Amino acid sequence: MNKEITASDLNPGQFIDEKVKDIMSAVGDGIAINALSGGVDSSTVTMLGHKALGERLKTVFIDNGLMREGEPEMVKDVFRKLGITAEIVDARVEFLNALRGITDPEEKREAITQAFYRDVFGRIIKESQAKHLLQGTILTDIDETVAGIKRQHNVFEQLGIDPQEAFGYQIIEPLVQLRKDGVRKVGRALGLPTGMFDRIPFPGPALAARIIGEVTQEGLDTVRKATSIVEELLGDTEAFQYMAILHEDRVTGITQGKREFGQQIEVRCWDSVDARTATPTKLSFDILNELARQIISQVPGIVSVTYNIAPKPPSTIEAV
Ligand code: XMP
């Protein structure tokens, strides 16, 4: 059923027509919900869903407090210009509470999954009387989950979980035969602006996938600031994805002439086609220096900045 369609075999127009028909027949004359995060996959699904269902697709942006600087407003604005209203749902406290005290990466992912699908969507779906959730799971998410590499936040059926039983609604996944390069082609054909279909990937668990150890408000503030700097400085590279990661270990540093047992940011920047394998981008030492200079001077508490030079595998793109 999830037979891969490679980017080179993909005919975006034909794919869109087929998926629009599938969505229409699955939803019938009911309504559906979709969660827009502003990532490539969910943005593409939002366009596809609106093409199929129009006003009968209710689009929500869950503000889980784990997003990048200014993201909720930016995404809402981009889609407003495309004629699609995204309602921002404030779930910041709910997610922070769900993550409190958790340090294990898989437990963190599970906590996010439950907060998303059981608590927040469960509530929204009940209130709206929708029976379907439309989401942008892609083949790489499923592969990695099934292979036991990472439990991707949005994979259920392949783990033997029936969303209807677990959460009370059905999930429709129109992009499940594609990888990132294919999704970009479909997003472009659906009229997404370049800034959206060409955007670097951003994971469902968001900045929580970039904090090693417990996710706290302070940790989020720190990694969010560092992320803005990394995205600003590496935005002109051709890299597939780049990010800042906040480490749990502290190291001795010197701040204003005094010893500070400070925090560490790891920068990662990847060359990849479809995220299955990746190699670190050969950044110039000038760029690395500038990354360190800006992160140290603008992010309180950071005394060390490193650059990851290990490929995937054995590394993975995200740190959690
Ligand atoms: P990893 O870290 O597994 O990431 O090498 C591969 C690609 O997937 C993204 N990623 C996720 N996307 N839900 C998603 O929708 C997730 O739970 C998730 N975890 C990782 C990651 O950003 C990279 O592009």
Boltz pocket constraint, residues with backbone or C-beta under 6 A from the ligand:
constraints:
  - pocket:
      binder: B
      contacts: [[A, 140], [A, 141], [A, 144], [A, 150], [A, 151], [A, 152], [A, 153], [A, 154], [A, 201], [A, 202], [A, 203], [A, 204], [A, 205], [A, 209], [A, 241], [A, 275], [A, 312], [A, 315], [A, 316], [A, 317], [A, 318], [A, 319]]
      max_distance: 6.0
